Amino acid sequence: MITAFVMIQTVADSIPECAQKISELDGISEVYSVAGDWDLIAIARVRNHEDLAEAIANRLSKVDGVVETTTHIAFRAYSQHDLDAAFNLGLE
């Protein structure tokens, strides 16, 4: 599974509408409105790079109101939740 974080700038008055449209796209698992340089951050989870190109370049970037995107592909996940799941043997 490939995970990517997509930073998104939108037209200022269309953030909620863009977030809703983006959240409905295949390959997009979550969308967050955020403070800072970007308006939204979407998390894409797909099986291969071709699916990532389809989800971001061919769908997300063409949503009305999206002005700019920057994509960061994740190599490895580090989280306490993942570590707990990996070592939980169900002996409780």
C-alpha distances in whole Angstrom, upper triangle without the diagonal:
4,7,10,13,16,20,22,26,28,31,33,34,31,28,28,28,25,23,24,23,20,19,19,17,14,11,13,12,15,18,21,24,25,28,29,28,25,26,22,19,16,12,10,7,6,5,7,10,12,11,10,14,15,14,16,18,19,19,19,21,24,24,28,29,26,27,25,21,20,16,15,11,10,10,11,11,15,16,19,18,15,18,20,18,17,21,22,24,26,29,30
4,7,10,13,16,19,23,25,28,30,31,28,26,26,26,23,21,22,21,18,17,19,16,14,10,11,12,14,16,19,22,23,26,26,25,22,23,20,16,14,10,8,6,5,6,6,7,11,9,8,11,13,12,13,15,17,17,16,18,21,22,26,26,23,24,22,18,16,12,11,8,7,8,10,11,15,16,20,19,16,19,21,20,19,23,24,27,28,32,33
4,7,10,13,16,20,22,26,27,28,26,23,23,24,21,18,20,19,16,15,17,15,13,10,10,10,11,13,15,18,19,22,22,21,19,20,16,13,10,7,6,5,7,9,10,10,13,11,9,12,14,12,12,15,17,16,15,17,20,20,24,24,21,22,19,16,14,10,9,6,6,8,9,9,13,14,18,17,15,18,20,19,19,23,24,27,28,31,32
4,6,10,13,16,19,22,24,26,23,20,21,22,18,16,18,18,14,14,16,14,14,10,9,10,11,12,14,16,17,19,19,18,16,17,14,10,8,6,5,7,9,11,11,10,13,11,8,11,13,11,10,13,15,15,13,14,18,18,21,21,17,19,16,12,10,7,5,4,6,9,11,11,14,16,20,19,17,20,23,22,22,26,27,30,31,35,35
4,7,10,13,16,20,21,23,20,17,18,19,16,14,17,17,13,13,16,15,15,12,10,10,10,10,11,13,13,16,15,15,12,13,10,7,6,5,6,9,12,15,15,14,16,14,11,13,15,12,10,13,16,15,12,13,17,17,20,19,15,16,14,10,8,6,5,6,8,11,13,12,15,16,19,19,18,21,23,23,24,27,28,31,32,36,35
4,6,10,12,16,18,20,17,15,16,17,13,12,15,14,11,12,15,13,14,12,10,11,10,9,10,12,12,15,14,13,10,11,8,5,5,6,7,11,13,16,16,14,16,14,11,12,13,11,8,11,14,13,9,10,14,14,16,15,12,13,10,6,6,4,6,9,11,15,16,16,18,19,23,22,22,25,27,26,27,31,32,35,36,39,39
4,7,10,14,15,17,15,13,15,16,13,12,15,15,12,14,17,16,17,15,13,14,12,10,10,10,10,11,11,9,6,8,6,5,7,9,11,15,17,20,20,18,19,18,14,15,16,14,11,13,16,15,11,11,14,14,16,14,11,11,8,5,5,6,8,11,13,17,19,18,20,21,24,24,24,27,29,29,30,33,34,37,38,41,41
4,6,10,12,14,12,10,12,13,10,10,13,13,10,13,15,15,17,16,13,15,13,10,10,9,10,12,11,9,6,6,5,6,8,11,13,16,18,22,22,19,20,19,15,16,16,14,11,12,15,13,9,9,12,11,12,10,7,8,6,5,7,9,12,15,17,20,22,22,24,24,27,27,27,30,32,31,33,36,37,40,41,44,43
4,7,8,11,10,9,12,13,10,11,14,14,12,15,18,17,20,19,16,18,16,13,12,10,10,11,10,8,5,5,7,9,11,15,16,20,22,26,25,23,23,22,19,18,19,17,14,15,17,15,12,10,12,11,12,9,6,5,5,6,9,12,15,18,20,24,26,25,27,27,30,30,30,33,35,35,36,39,40,43,44,47,46
4,6,8,7,6,10,10,7,9,12,12,11,14,17,16,20,20,17,19,17,13,13,11,12,13,13,11,8,6,8,11,13,16,18,21,23,27,27,25,25,23,20,20,20,17,15,15,17,15,11,10,11,10,9,5,4,5,7,9,12,15,18,21,23,27,28,28,30,30,33,32,32,35,37,37,38,41,42,45,45,49,48
4,6,6,7,10,10,9,12,14,14,14,17,19,19,22,23,20,22,20,16,16,13,14,15,15,13,11,9,11,15,16,20,21,25,27,30,30,28,28,26,24,23,23,20,18,18,19,17,14,13,13,11,9,5,7,6,10,12,16,18,22,25,27,31,32,31,33,33,36,35,36,39,40,40,42,45,45,48,49,52,51
4,6,6,10,11,10,12,15,15,16,18,20,21,24,25,22,23,20,16,15,12,13,13,13,12,11,8,11,15,17,21,23,26,29,32,32,30,31,29,26,26,25,23,20,21,22,20,17,16,16,14,12,8,10,10,12,15,17,20,23,26,28,32,33,32,33,33,35,35,36,39,40,40,42,45,45,48,48,51,50
4,6,8,9,10,12,14,14,16,18,19,21,24,25,22,23,21,17,16,13,15,15,16,16,14,11,13,17,18,22,24,27,30,33,34,32,32,30,27,27,26,24,22,23,23,21,18,17,17,14,12,9,11,12,15,17,20,23,25,28,30,34,35,34,35,34,37,36,37,40,41,41,43,46,46,49,49,52,51
4,6,5,6,8,10,11,12,14,16,17,21,22,19,20,18,14,14,12,14,15,16,16,13,10,11,14,16,19,21,24,26,30,30,29,29,26,24,24,23,20,19,20,20,17,14,14,14,11,9,6,9,11,13,15,18,20,23,26,28,32,33,31,33,33,35,34,35,38,39,38,41,44,43,47,46,50,48
4,6,5,6,9,10,10,12,14,16,19,20,16,17,15,11,10,8,10,12,14,14,11,7,8,11,12,16,18,22,24,28,28,27,27,25,22,23,22,19,17,19,20,17,14,14,14,11,10,8,9,11,13,14,16,18,21,23,25,29,29,28,30,29,31,30,31,34,35,35,37,40,40,43,43,46,45
4,5,5,6,9,10,11,13,15,18,19,16,16,14,10,10,8,12,14,16,17,14,10,9,12,13,16,18,21,24,28,29,28,28,25,23,24,23,19,18,21,21,17,14,16,16,12,12,10,11,14,16,16,19,20,22,25,26,30,30,28,30,29,31,29,31,34,34,34,36,39,39,42,41,45,43
4,5,5,6,9,10,11,13,17,18,15,17,15,12,12,11,15,17,19,19,15,12,11,14,14,17,18,21,23,27,28,27,27,24,22,22,21,18,17,19,18,15,13,14,13,10,9,8,10,13,16,16,19,20,23,25,27,30,31,30,32,31,33,31,32,36,36,36,38,41,40,43,43,46,45
4,5,5,6,8,10,11,15,16,13,15,13,10,11,10,13,16,17,16,13,10,9,11,11,14,15,19,21,24,25,24,23,21,19,19,18,15,14,15,15,12,9,11,10,7,7,6,7,11,12,13,16,17,20,22,23,27,28,27,29,29,31,30,30,34,35,34,36,39,39,42,42,45,44
4,6,5,6,9,10,14,14,11,12,9,6,8,8,11,14,16,16,12,9,7,9,8,12,13,16,19,23,24,23,23,20,18,19,18,15,14,16,17,13,10,12,13,10,11,10,10,13,14,13,16,16,18,20,21,25,26,24,26,25,28,26,27,31,31,30,33,36,35,39,38,42,41
4,6,5,7,9,13,14,11,12,10,8,10,11,14,18,20,20,16,13,11,12,11,13,15,17,19,23,24,24,24,20,19,20,18,15,15,18,17,13,11,14,14,10,11,12,12,16,17,16,19,19,21,22,24,27,28,26,28,27,29,27,28,32,32,31,33,36,36,39,38,42,41
4,6,5,7,11,13,10,12,11,10,12,13,17,20,21,21,17,14,12,13,11,14,14,17,18,21,22,22,21,18,17,18,16,13,13,15,14,10,9,11,11,7,9,10,10,14,16,15,18,18,21,22,23,27,28,27,29,29,31,29,29,33,34,32,34,38,37,40,40,43,43
4,5,5,9,10,7,9,9,7,10,12,15,18,19,19,15,13,10,10,8,10,10,13,15,18,19,19,18,15,14,15,13,10,10,12,12,8,6,9,10,7,10,11,10,13,14,12,15,14,17,18,20,23,24,23,26,25,28,26,26,30,31,30,31,35,35,38,38,41,41
4,6,8,9,6,7,6,6,9,11,15,18,20,20,16,14,11,11,8,9,10,12,14,18,19,19,19,16,15,16,15,11,12,15,15,11,9,13,14,11,13,14,13,17,17,15,17,16,18,18,19,23,23,22,24,23,26,24,24,28,28,27,29,32,32,35,34,38,37
4,7,9,7,9,9,10,13,15,18,22,24,24,20,17,14,14,11,12,12,13,14,18,19,20,19,15,15,17,14,11,13,15,14,11,10,14,13,11,14,15,15,18,19,17,19,18,20,20,22,25,25,24,27,26,28,26,26,30,30,29,31,34,33,36,36,39,39
4,6,6,8,10,11,14,16,19,23,24,23,19,18,15,14,11,11,10,11,12,15,16,16,15,12,12,13,10,7,9,12,11,7,7,11,11,10,13,15,14,17,17,15,17,16,18,18,20,23,24,23,26,26,29,26,26,30,31,29,30,34,34,36,36,40,40
4,6,8,11,13,16,19,22,25,26,26,22,21,17,16,12,11,9,9,9,12,13,14,13,9,10,12,9,7,10,12,11,9,10,13,14,13,17,18,17,20,19,17,18,16,18,17,19,21,22,22,25,25,28,25,24,28,29,27,28,32,32,34,34,38,38
4,6,9,11,15,18,20,24,25,24,20,20,16,14,10,9,5,6,6,9,11,11,11,8,7,10,9,6,9,12,12,10,10,13,15,14,18,19,17,20,19,16,16,14,15,14,15,17,18,18,21,22,25,22,21,25,26,24,25,29,29,32,32,36,36
4,6,8,11,14,17,20,21,21,17,16,13,11,7,6,4,6,8,12,13,14,14,11,9,12,11,7,9,12,13,10,9,12,14,13,16,17,15,18,17,14,15,13,14,13,14,18,18,17,20,20,23,21,20,24,25,24,25,29,29,31,32,35,35
4,7,10,14,16,20,22,22,18,17,13,11,8,6,6,6,9,13,15,16,17,13,12,15,14,11,12,16,16,14,12,16,18,16,19,20,18,21,19,17,17,15,15,14,14,17,17,16,18,18,20,18,18,21,22,21,22,26,26,28,28,32,32
4,7,10,13,16,18,19,15,14,10,8,6,5,7,9,12,16,18,18,19,16,14,17,17,13,13,17,18,15,13,16,18,16,18,18,16,19,18,16,16,14,15,15,15,18,18,16,18,17,20,18,18,22,22,21,23,26,26,29,29,33,32
4,7,10,13,15,16,12,10,7,6,4,6,9,12,15,19,20,20,21,18,16,18,17,13,13,16,17,14,11,14,16,14,16,15,13,16,15,13,14,14,15,16,16,20,20,18,20,19,22,20,21,24,25,24,26,29,29,33,33,36,35
4,6,10,12,13,10,8,5,5,6,9,12,15,18,22,23,23,24,21,19,20,21,17,16,19,20,18,14,16,18,16,17,16,14,16,16,14,15,15,15,17,17,21,21,19,20,19,21,20,21,24,25,25,27,30,30,33,33,36,35
4,7,10,11,8,6,4,6,9,12,15,18,21,25,26,25,26,24,21,22,23,19,17,20,22,19,15,16,18,16,17,14,13,15,15,14,15,16,17,19,20,24,24,22,23,22,24,23,24,27,28,28,31,33,33,37,37,39,38
4,7,9,7,6,6,7,10,13,16,20,23,26,27,26,28,25,22,24,24,21,19,22,23,21,17,18,20,18,19,16,15,16,15,14,15,16,16,19,19,23,23,21,22,21,23,23,24,27,28,28,30,33,33,37,37,40,38
4,7,7,7,8,10,14,16,20,23,26,30,30,29,30,28,25,26,27,24,22,24,26,24,20,20,23,21,21,18,16,17,16,15,16,17,18,21,21,25,25,23,23,23,25,25,27,29,30,31,33,35,36,39,40,42,41
4,6,7,10,11,15,17,20,24,27,30,30,28,30,28,25,26,27,24,21,23,26,24,20,20,23,21,21,18,16,16,14,14,14,16,17,20,21,24,25,23,24,24,26,27,28,30,32,32,34,36,37,41,41,44,43
4,7,9,11,14,17,20,23,26,29,29,26,28,27,23,24,25,23,19,21,23,22,19,17,20,19,20,16,14,13,11,11,11,14,15,19,20,24,25,24,25,25,28,28,29,31,33,34,35,38,39,42,43,46,45
4,6,7,11,14,16,20,23,26,26,24,25,24,20,21,22,19,16,18,20,19,15,14,17,16,16,13,11,11,9,9,10,12,14,17,19,22,23,22,24,24,27,27,27,30,32,32,34,36,37,41,41,44,43
4,7,10,14,16,20,23,26,27,25,26,24,21,21,22,19,16,18,20,18,14,14,16,14,14,11,10,10,10,10,12,14,16,19,20,24,25,24,25,25,27,27,28,31,32,32,34,37,37,41,41,44,43
4,6,10,13,16,19,23,23,22,23,21,18,19,19,16,14,16,18,16,12,12,15,13,14,12,10,11,11,10,11,12,14,16,18,21,22,21,22,22,25,24,25,28,29,29,31,34,34,38,38,41,40
4,7,10,13,16,20,20,19,21,18,15,17,18,14,12,15,17,15,12,13,16,14,16,14,12,13,12,9,10,10,11,13,14,18,18,17,19,19,22,21,22,25,26,26,27,30,31,34,35,38,37
4,6,10,13,17,17,16,18,15,12,14,15,11,10,13,15,13,9,12,14,13,16,15,12,14,13,10,10,9,11,12,13,17,17,16,18,18,21,20,20,24,25,24,26,29,30,33,33,37,36
4,7,10,14,15,14,16,13,11,14,14,11,10,14,16,14,11,14,17,16,19,18,16,18,16,12,12,10,10,10,10,14,14,13,16,16,19,18,17,21,22,21,23,26,26,30,30,34,33
4,6,10,11,11,13,10,7,10,11,8,8,12,13,12,10,13,15,15,19,19,16,18,16,13,12,10,10,9,10,13,14,14,17,18,21,19,18,22,24,22,23,27,27,30,31,34,34
4,7,9,10,12,9,8,12,12,9,11,14,15,14,13,16,18,18,22,22,20,22,20,16,16,12,12,10,10,12,13,13,16,17,20,18,16,20,22,20,20,24,25,27,28,32,32
4,6,8,9,6,6,10,10,8,11,14,14,14,14,16,18,19,23,24,21,23,21,18,17,14,14,11,12,13,15,15,19,20,23,21,19,22,24,22,22,26,27,29,30,33,34
4,7,9,7,8,11,12,11,14,16,16,16,17,19,21,22,26,27,24,26,24,21,20,16,16,13,13,14,15,16,19,21,24,22,19,22,24,22,22,25,26,28,29,33,34
4,6,5,7,9,10,11,13,14,15,16,17,18,20,22,26,27,24,25,23,20,18,15,15,12,13,13,15,17,21,23,26,24,22,24,27,25,24,28,29,31,33,36,37
4,5,5,6,9,10,11,11,13,14,15,16,18,20,24,25,22,23,20,17,16,12,13,10,12,13,16,18,21,24,27,26,23,26,29,27,26,30,32,34,35,39,40
4,5,5,6,9,10,10,11,13,14,15,17,19,23,24,21,23,21,18,17,14,15,13,16,17,19,21,25,27,30,29,26,29,32,30,29,33,34,36,38,41,42
4,5,5,6,9,10,10,11,12,14,16,17,21,22,20,22,20,17,17,14,15,13,15,17,19,20,24,25,28,27,25,28,30,28,28,31,32,34,36,39,40
4,5,5,6,8,9,10,10,12,14,16,19,20,17,19,17,14,13,10,11,10,12,14,17,18,21,23,26,25,23,26,29,27,27,31,32,34,35,39,40
4,6,5,5,7,9,10,10,12,15,18,19,16,18,15,13,13,11,13,12,15,17,20,21,25,26,30,29,27,30,32,31,31,34,36,38,39,43,43
4,6,6,5,6,9,10,11,13,17,19,16,18,16,14,15,13,15,15,17,20,22,23,27,28,31,30,28,31,33,31,32,35,36,39,40,43,44
4,6,6,5,6,9,10,11,15,17,14,16,15,12,13,11,14,13,16,18,20,21,24,25,28,27,26,29,31,29,30,33,34,36,37,41,41
4,6,6,5,6,9,10,14,15,11,13,11,9,10,8,11,12,15,18,20,21,24,25,29,27,26,29,32,30,31,34,35,38,39,42,43
4,6,6,6,8,10,13,15,12,13,11,9,11,10,13,14,17,20,23,24,27,28,32,31,30,33,35,34,34,38,39,41,42,46,46
4,7,7,7,9,13,15,13,14,14,12,14,14,17,17,20,23,25,26,29,31,34,33,31,35,37,35,35,39,40,42,43,47,47
4,6,5,7,10,13,11,13,13,12,14,14,17,17,20,23,25,25,29,29,32,31,30,33,35,33,34,38,39,41,42,45,45
4,5,5,9,10,8,11,10,9,11,11,14,15,18,22,23,23,26,27,30,29,28,32,33,32,33,37,37,40,40,44,44
4,6,8,9,6,8,8,7,10,11,15,16,19,23,25,25,28,29,32,31,31,34,36,35,36,39,40,43,44,47,47
4,6,8,7,9,10,11,14,15,18,20,23,26,28,28,31,32,35,34,33,37,39,37,38,42,42,45,46,49,49
4,6,6,9,11,11,15,16,19,21,23,27,29,28,31,31,34,33,33,36,38,36,38,41,41,44,45,48,48
4,6,9,11,13,17,18,22,24,26,30,32,31,34,34,37,36,36,39,40,39,41,44,45,47,48,51,50
4,6,9,12,15,17,21,23,26,30,31,31,33,33,36,35,35,38,40,39,41,44,44,47,47,51,50
4,6,8,12,14,17,20,22,26,28,28,30,30,33,32,33,36,37,37,38,41,42,45,45,49,48
4,7,11,14,17,20,23,27,29,29,31,32,35,34,34,37,39,39,40,43,44,47,48,51,50
4,7,10,14,17,20,23,26,26,28,29,32,32,32,35,37,36,37,40,42,45,46,49,48
4,7,10,13,16,19,22,22,24,26,29,29,28,31,33,33,34,37,38,41,42,45,45
4,7,10,13,16,19,19,22,23,27,27,26,29,31,31,32,35,36,39,41,44,44
4,7,10,13,16,16,19,21,24,24,23,26,29,28,28,32,33,36,38,41,41
4,6,10,12,13,16,18,21,22,20,23,26,25,25,29,30,33,35,38,38
4,7,9,11,14,17,20,20,19,21,24,23,23,26,28,31,33,36,36
4,6,7,10,13,17,17,15,17,20,20,19,23,25,28,29,32,33
4,7,10,13,17,17,15,16,20,19,18,21,24,26,29,31,32
4,7,10,13,14,11,13,16,16,15,18,20,23,25,28,29
4,6,10,10,8,10,13,13,13,16,18,21,23,25,26
4,7,9,7,8,11,12,12,14,16,20,22,24,24
4,5,5,6,9,10,11,13,14,18,19,22,22
4,5,5,6,9,10,11,12,16,17,19,18
4,6,5,6,9,10,10,14,15,17,17
4,5,5,6,9,10,13,15,18,18
4,5,5,6,8,12,14,16,17
4,5,5,6,10,11,13,13
4,6,5,9,10,13,13
4,6,8,11,13,15
4,6,9,11,12
4,6,8,9
4,6,8
4,6
4
